[in-house]
Amino acid sequence: MATATIDEVREWVRAARSITVLTGAGISTDSGIPDFRGPNGVWTKNPAAEKASNISYYLADPEVRKASWRRRLESTLLAEARPNVGHLALVELERRGQLNALITQNIDGLHHAAGHSPDKVIEIHGSAREVVCMECGERAPMERALERVRAGEDDPPCRSCGGILKSATISFGQSLVSRDIERAEQAAATCDLLLAIGSTLTVVPAAYAVPIAAQNGARIAIVNAEETAYDHVADAVLRGPIAEIVPAIVG
């Protein structure tokens, strides 16, 4: 495993002309957003929530949708979550003109909330901050739909066409947005440093950013509490609290 230090990675960051960042659930846990499959994960504690994340079940069964809306209404995690120091440190890369793109596997919208330009953030798995109509494709803020649930609509339909609404996230059984995948691959292929933060790098195609960047000559620095699928590719693997390491390497 690569043994570069935090100080060395900080120097790589300072010298880089084009940095692509890939983030996973680990960067948001300090903001109170749990992961999905860990010991305290959303699906571990509530298997029914995983069923609601399958597009076939969601579209076919009104009861699954109603339960999903109730969970959203009862959960305050997303509404109360705020960007932490790890998110804010990455904004500094954009301010300095070094950020090529930020690819995220997260659906929490915290990179936007931290202050990144929307055109820099590629949300591979969509956003839980919005809803989308499965018929006409119209999008709207999630809070607007939740207001309707609070008012008594247990499965609010699209107001434009009457279609089924769901969070604007990519559910199991749905295809990823091809344009987002293309943008992520291009960002990985054109950077000179890739920072992979808070991801085990097991979920593809997002994780493919690492080998793509490596094959095109970029340095790879991985920041994660646990082993990842691409530690063997990295020039640096930094273990420890993300909220401490990321600000330290951004400098």
N, C-alpha and C positions, 0 to 999 in steps of 0.2 A: 504494500500500500504506500502511496506517495506520502512523504513526510515533511512537506513544506510547512513553514510556520505561518502564524497569523501575520507577523511582520513582513514576511516575504510576499504573501498574497496581497497585503496592503500596497506594496510596491508595484505588483503586477497591475492592480487597479489604477494606481496613479499614472502608470505608463500607457495604459490601454487607450486606443483611439475609438474603439467600437465594442461595447460590452452588451452582450445579450444575457438576460437573467431568466431563469426558469424557477418558478416557485410552486411548492406543494403545500399541503395542509399544515406542515410544521411551522410555517411562518405566522400562521394565524392562531395557534393555540394560546399564545400569550395575550391575544385579544378576546379570549373566552370562547373561541369557536372550536368545538371538538372535532376530531377526525371521525371517519365513518366506521373503520374496521378495527381500531385499537381496543384495548380492554374497556375503555370508557366511551367507545365510539357510538354514534347515533344508531347504527344498525345492530351493534352488539346488544345494546340495551333494549331496542325496540325493533324486532324483526319485521313487524308490519310496515315500518317506514321503508324498509328495503323493497317490499312488495310494491309500495306506492311509487318507487323509483323505476319500475318497469313499465315502459310505455304501453304495452299490451294490456296489462291489468288496469292501468290508469284510464285508458280510453274506453275499455269495455265495461267497467264496473262503477256505477255512480257512487256506491258505498265506499269504494277505495278513494274516490275523489273527495267525497265529503269528509272522510277521516283525515285526508291530507290537508284540507283547508282548516280543519279544527286544530291540527297540530301546528300549522303555521300561525294561527291566531293565538294559540296558547304559549308558543315559544317566543321569548323576548331576546333570545341570543343574538339574532341578526340585527334587530333594531337597536340593541344596546351596544353592540360591538364597535370599537373604535380602532383605528390603525395604531399599532404599537411602534416601538422604536426601530424595529426591523423594517417595517413598511416605510417609515419616514426616512430611514437612511438611504433606501434605494431611490427615493425622489431626488436626493442630492446628486446622484449620477446623471439624472436627466437635466438638472439645473446646470451641471458642469458641461453639458453637451456630449457626454460619453455614452449615453444609453441608446443602443441600437433598437432594442425592443424588450418588453417584459412579457414573457409567456407564462401564464398561470394556469394551473389545474384547479384553482380555487373558484368557488362560485359566490364568495361572500362580498365582492365589490370593494374590499378594503384598499386595494391598490388605487382605485379611482378616488376613494375617500381621502387617501393620503395626499393626493394632489398631482398624480400623474396625468399627462395629457392622454385623452381617450385613444388617440391614434398610436400611442406607444404600447398600449396594453392589449394583449391577445388572450381573451378568455376562452380557452380551448373547450371547456365544459359548460360554457354559458354563464348566466348570472341569475341568482336568486332574488335580485333586487327588482326584477321585472317579470311580467307575465306575457305570454304569447298565445294567440289564438291558433289552435291546431287546424282551423279551416282556412281563414283568410290571412294569417300571418301577422296581424296587427299586434303591436307591442304597447304596453302601458306600464306605469309604475306598479310594483307589487302592492304598495300601501293602498292604492286606489281600489284594488280588488279586495283587500282585507277589510276596507271600510264597508264594502257591500256585504261581506260575511258577517261583520258585526251587526249590520242592520237586518240580518235575518235570511240572507241568501246562502244556503248551505252548499251550493255548487254553482257559483255565478257563471253564466254564459257570456260570451263575447257580446258586447252591446252593438257591434256593427253588423254581425252576421248570425249570431246565435250559436256559434261554434263553441267547442270545449276550450276552456282556458287552463293553462298549466304554467308553472314557473318556467322562465326562459332558460332553463338548464337542459343539458343533454341527458336524457334518461337512458337506462338500459334498453336496447332495442332501437334507439334512434341513431341516425348517422351523424357524425360530426360535420361541422361546416367546412366544406372543402377549401374555401378561401382562407379560413383561419389556419388550417393545416399548411397550406402553401406559404402563408406569411411566416409561420413559425419555422418552417424548414429554411426559408430564405434568410431569416434572421440568424439562424444557427450557422448557416453556411458562410455568412459575410462578417461575422464578428472576429475579433482577435482574442477575446476572453469571454468564456461562458461561466457564469456563476449559477450553480444548481443548488437551491436553498430549500430545505424543509420537505424534500421529496425522497421517497425510497427508490424512485426511478424505475418502478415496475409497471406503471400504467403507460401504455403506448396508445397513440403515437407521440404523445408529449415527450416521453423519455428519449425518443430518438434524436432529440435536439443535441444530446450529449455526443453520441458517436458522429453525427453529422458535423458538429463543430470541430471535433478532434480530427476527423478526416480532412478537414479544410485548413488545418494548421493552427487552430485556436488553442490557447491554454484552457484547461478545465479545472475549476475549483469547486469542490462539493462541500456544502455546509449542511450537516444533518446529525441528529442525535444517534442514529442507528446506521448500520451498514446499508449500502445501496447496491443496486444491480450494476452500477458502473464505477465503483470505487477503483477497479483495476485499470480503468481508462484515464483516471484523473491525474493531474499534475499536483494537486493538493486535495487532501481530505481533512476537513476540520470538524472535529467532534466537540459537542458542547452546546450550551444554550444559544439558540439562534439570536435572541434579542441582545446578547452580548457580543457575539462574533460578528454579525453583519455590520453594526455600527463601527466596530473596530477595524474591519478591512476596508470599509468605505473611506474612513479617515476624515 
